[in-house]
């Protein structure tokens, strides 16, 4: 079955008339078939309790295995490791240079998702590789400090320090500091939104765009999407409650400075590409943030996938919706590089879905990849059972 996507764009300046409601369909009657199939595979594994002394380490490893099983690892020209100074410790970067294009390239700083608790440079790799090749930009993944070992404020400091360093050293990376964007998915989307706000407030570095993929924007949200997507699709209500409880060990969730949706003034922040999904418990806070940006006169390009779930872009090996989103993000970002006003795509720029795209999971390379990941997962299960 074909996926659906609702696209809307606004340009700079305060709206002259009330903005239309977007998207027209918040949540498809059923999740896309490819999403239902993927969730059957994931749910075949026994659910792990969100308690115990090893819950953090196990959760971090499980997310790595999920990315290994269902995310691509597109070849790029080079992958380089950098260690840079940070506010209180050194920060690790992984820098992807695309296969095509010439110096100086655009530059994208990318912050991984994972609820501020899991995720790392490895889990960001598939998305960063795909974005590098689809945008022609150098993509720098940032390893920021995680909760609950560190506060949200500490992770934010790392992201801001990395952006400052990248702006100052862009030419050393073969990139153009005038074509510099930030981006992230889920928790990383919140980090990117906060960084864009700080760059506007401080007067630099100047950002050409911000890419917010199903971003968290309100740490205490209680929306319709929280309730209607509380069960069955990767990020559940139970897991969201657990994430909040872990963050609360180090940070005050009620602090409005930690939730970009509650920023008093969004004027002057970078143009935004916002991706949301119908079957996502934090869908409504992403949509609310896009609306606030529009009301502040910020150019916004929205991509809403009513039949997809939270995290779908990470699974581009088996989800056509993920490939389509990455392609559309790439096209939209290319319209932000260089001088002048942002140029959003004027017509549908998605991938053409072919019959074989419904059978991505049957690709022999995917079957092998899943077999390897399953073997590793079984080994993890045995190790954990012996540990218990």
C-alpha positions in Angstrom: 0.0 0.0 0.0 1.3 3.5 -0.8 2.4 5.7 2.0 0.9 9.2 2.3 2.5 12.5 3.3 1.0 15.9 3.9 3.3 18.8 2.9 2.9 22.4 3.8 5.3 25.4 3.4 5.4 29.0 4.5 7.9 31.7 3.7 9.3 34.5 5.9 7.2 37.2 7.4 4.2 37.3 9.7 1.1 35.6 8.3 -1.3 38.0 6.6 -4.3 35.8 7.4 -5.1 32.9 9.7 -3.0 29.8 9.0 -4.9 26.8 7.7 -4.9 23.7 10.0 -2.1 21.4 9.1 -2.1 18.5 8.6 -5.4 17.6 7.1 -5.2 14.0 8.4 -3.5 13.7 11.8 -3.6 10.0 12.1 -4.4 7.5 9.4 -7.2 4.9 10.2 -4.4 2.3 10.2 -0.7 2.5 10.4 1.1 2.0 7.1 1.4 -1.7 6.2 5.2 -1.5 6.4 5.0 -0.1 9.9 2.6 -2.9 11.1 4.9 -5.5 9.6 8.0 -4.0 11.4 6.2 -3.8 14.7 5.2 -7.5 14.4 8.9 -8.3 14.1 9.9 -6.0 17.0 7.1 -7.2 19.2 8.1 -10.9 18.7 10.9 -10.3 21.1 9.9 -10.4 24.8 9.3 -7.0 26.3 12.0 -6.0 28.8 11.0 -4.5 32.1 11.9 -0.8 32.6 13.4 -1.5 36.0 16.5 -3.0 37.5 20.2 -2.2 37.8 21.0 -2.8 34.1 18.0 -1.1 32.5 20.1 1.8 31.1 22.9 -0.4 29.6 20.4 -2.9 28.2 18.2 -0.2 26.7 21.2 1.4 25.0 22.4 -1.9 23.6 18.9 -2.8 22.4 18.6 0.5 20.4 22.0 -0.2 18.8 20.8 -3.6 17.7 17.5 -2.2 16.3 19.5 0.3 14.2 21.8 -2.5 13.0 18.8 -4.6 12.0 16.7 -2.0 10.2 18.9 1.0 9.3 21.1 1.4 6.2 24.8 2.1 6.3 25.2 4.0 3.0 28.8 4.3 1.8 30.2 7.9 2.0 33.5 9.3 0.9 35.0 9.4 4.4 34.1 9.1 8.1 36.4 10.9 10.5 36.5 11.1 14.3 37.2 14.3 16.0 37.6 15.1 19.7 36.9 18.8 20.5 37.0 20.9 23.6 33.8 21.1 25.6 32.4 23.1 28.5 33.5 20.6 31.1 34.8 17.6 29.1 35.9 16.7 25.6 33.2 16.1 23.0 33.2 13.4 20.3 32.2 14.1 16.8 31.8 11.7 13.8 32.1 13.6 10.5 30.6 12.2 7.3 31.7 13.6 3.9 29.4 12.6 1.0 30.4 10.7 -2.1 29.6 13.5 -4.5 30.0 17.3 -4.5 32.9 19.7 -4.3 34.5 21.8 -1.5 33.3 23.9 0.1 30.2 21.9 1.0 27.3 22.8 3.2 27.5 21.7 6.9 24.9 20.0 9.1 25.4 19.3 12.8 23.2 16.4 13.8 22.1 15.4 17.3 20.9 11.8 17.8 17.6 10.8 19.4 17.0 8.4 22.2 15.0 10.2 24.8 18.2 11.9 26.2 19.0 8.5 27.7 20.0 6.1 24.9 21.5 6.7 21.5 25.1 7.5 20.4 27.2 8.2 17.4 26.6 4.6 16.1 22.8 4.9 16.2 23.0 8.3 14.4 25.1 6.8 11.7 22.5 5.5 9.3 20.6 8.8 9.3 23.8 10.9 9.0 25.1 8.9 6.1 21.8 9.2 4.2 21.6 12.9 4.8 25.2 13.5 3.7 24.5 11.8 0.4 21.1 13.4 -0.1 22.2 16.9 0.7 25.8 16.9 -0.5 26.7 18.4 3.0 29.3 17.4 5.5 27.3 16.0 8.4 28.8 16.1 11.9 27.2 13.8 14.5 27.6 15.1 18.1 27.8 12.9 21.2 26.3 14.9 23.9 26.1 13.9 27.6 23.1 11.7 28.5 20.7 11.5 31.4 20.5 10.4 34.1 24.2 10.4 34.6 24.2 14.1 33.5 21.5 16.8 33.4 19.7 18.0 30.3 21.5 21.3 30.7 24.9 19.5 30.4 23.8 17.8 27.1 22.6 21.2 25.8 26.0 22.8 26.7 27.7 20.1 24.6 25.5 20.7 21.6 26.0 24.5 21.8 29.8 24.0 22.2 29.9 21.6 19.2 28.0 24.1 17.0 30.3 26.9 17.9 33.4 24.8 17.2 32.0 23.6 13.8 31.2 27.1 12.8 34.7 28.2 13.6 36.4 25.1 11.9 34.0 24.6 9.0 36.7 25.4 6.4 39.0 22.8 7.9 36.3 20.3 7.2 35.9 21.4 3.6 32.6 23.1 4.5 31.1 26.6 4.1 30.2 28.3 7.4 27.6 30.4 5.6 25.7 27.2 4.7 25.4 25.7 8.2 22.4 23.9 9.6 21.5 22.0 12.7 19.2 19.0 13.0 18.2 16.0 15.1 15.5 13.4 15.6 13.3 13.0 18.7 15.4 14.2 21.7 18.0 15.4 19.2 15.2 17.4 17.5 14.7 19.2 20.8 18.4 19.8 21.1 18.4 21.3 17.6 15.5 23.5 18.3 17.1 24.8 21.5 20.4 25.4 19.7 18.6 27.4 16.9 16.9 29.5 19.6 20.2 30.2 21.3 22.0 31.1 18.0 19.2 33.6 17.3 19.4 35.0 20.8 23.2 35.3 20.8 23.5 36.6 17.2 25.4 33.6 15.9 26.6 31.3 14.6 24.2 32.1 11.7 22.2 29.1 10.8 20.7 28.4 7.3 18.2 25.9 8.6 17.1 23.6 11.4 15.9 20.1 10.7 13.5 18.8 13.4 12.5 15.1 12.9 9.5 14.2 15.2 11.0 16.6 17.8 10.2 16.7 21.4 9.4 20.3 22.3 7.5 20.0 25.6 8.9 17.8 28.3 5.6 17.7 30.2 3.2 17.4 27.2 -0.3 15.9 27.8 -1.8 16.0 24.4 -4.3 14.0 22.3 -1.4 12.2 20.6 0.0 11.1 24.0 -3.2 9.3 24.7 -4.1 7.9 21.3 -0.6 6.6 20.6 0.2 5.3 24.1 0.4 1.6 23.1 1.8 -0.5 20.3 4.2 1.7 18.4 7.8 1.7 19.7 7.6 4.8 21.9 4.8 3.9 24.2 3.2 5.9 27.1 4.9 3.6 29.6 8.3 4.2 28.0 7.7 7.9 27.8 6.9 8.0 31.5 10.1 6.1 32.2 12.1 8.5 30.1 10.7 11.4 32.0 11.4 9.8 35.4 15.0 9.2 34.4 15.5 12.8 33.2 13.9 14.1 36.4 16.7 12.5 38.4 19.0 15.2 37.0 16.8 18.1 35.7 13.6 19.9 36.5 11.1 18.9 33.8 8.9 21.9 34.7 11.6 24.4 33.8 10.2 26.1 30.7 13.8 26.8 29.5 14.2 23.1 28.8 11.1 22.9 26.5 11.5 24.9 23.3 7.8 25.1 22.8 7.6 27.5 25.8 10.2 29.9 24.5 8.7 33.4 24.8 9.9 34.7 21.4 10.7 32.6 18.3 11.3 35.5 15.9 14.6 35.3 14.0 15.3 31.6 14.4 16.5 29.6 11.4 14.0 28.3 8.8 12.7 24.9 9.9 12.0 21.6 8.2 9.7 19.7 10.6 8.8 16.0 10.2 6.0 14.5 12.2 4.2 11.1 12.3 0.6 10.2 13.0 1.4 7.2 15.2 3.7 9.1 17.5 2.8 10.1 21.1 4.8 13.3 20.8 3.3 14.2 17.4 1.2 17.1 18.7 4.1 19.0 20.4 6.0 18.8 17.1 3.0 20.2 15.2 2.5 22.9 17.9 6.1 24.0 17.5 5.8 24.2 13.7 2.7 26.4 14.2 4.4 28.7 16.6 7.3 29.1 14.2 4.9 30.1 11.4 3.1 32.5 13.7 6.5 34.1 14.5 7.2 34.6 10.7 9.8 31.8 10.5 9.8 29.9 7.2 8.6 26.4 7.8 8.5 23.3 5.6 6.3 20.6 7.2 6.3 16.9 6.3 3.6 14.9 8.1 3.3 11.1 7.7 -0.1 10.1 9.1 0.6 6.4 8.9 4.1 6.3 10.3 5.4 6.0 13.9 7.9 7.7 16.1 11.5 6.7 15.1 10.5 5.6 11.5 13.3 7.6 9.8 15.9 5.5 11.5 14.6 2.3 9.8 15.2 3.2 6.2 16.3 -0.3 5.3 12.8 -1.6 5.6 10.5 1.5 5.6 9.8 3.3 2.3 8.4 6.1 4.4 11.8 6.6 5.9 13.5 6.8 2.5 10.9 9.2 1.3 11.4 11.5 4.3 15.1 11.5 4.0 14.8 12.4 0.3 12.3 15.2 1.0 14.5 16.6 3.8 17.5 16.6 1.4 15.6 18.4 -1.3 14.3 21.0 1.2 17.7 21.5 2.8 19.3 22.2 -0.6 16.9 25.1 -0.9 18.3 26.6 2.3 22.0 26.7 1.3 23.6 29.9 0.1 22.6 33.5 0.2 19.1 34.9 -0.3 15.7 33.7 0.9 14.9 30.1 1.5 13.5 28.3 -1.5 11.2 25.5 -0.5 10.2 22.9 -3.1 7.3 24.3 -5.2 5.9 20.9 -6.1 5.7 17.3 -4.8 9.3 16.1 -4.5 8.9 12.7 -3.0 10.2 9.4 -4.2 8.0 7.4 -6.6 6.9 4.3 -4.8 7.4 1.1 -6.8 5.8 -2.3 -6.2 9.1 -3.7 -5.1 9.3 -1.0 -2.3 6.6 -3.0 -0.5 9.1 -5.9 -0.3 12.1 -4.2 1.1 12.1 -6.6 4.0 12.6 -9.5 1.6 15.8 -8.2 0.1 18.5 -10.8 0.6 20.8 -8.2 2.1 18.1 -7.3 4.6 17.5 -10.9 5.6 21.2 -11.3 6.2 21.4 -8.1 8.2 18.5 -9.2 10.4 20.1 -12.6 10.9 23.3 -11.0 12.2 21.4 -8.6 14.5 19.2 -11.5 15.7 22.3 -13.6 16.5 23.7 -10.7 18.5 20.3 -10.1 20.2 20.2 -13.8 21.2 23.7 -13.5 22.6 22.6 -10.5 24.6 19.6 -12.3 26.0 21.8 -15.2 27.1 24.3 -12.9 28.7 21.6 -11.1 30.6 20.0 -14.3 31.8 23.3 -15.5 33.1 23.9 -12.2 34.7 20.5 -12.4 36.5 
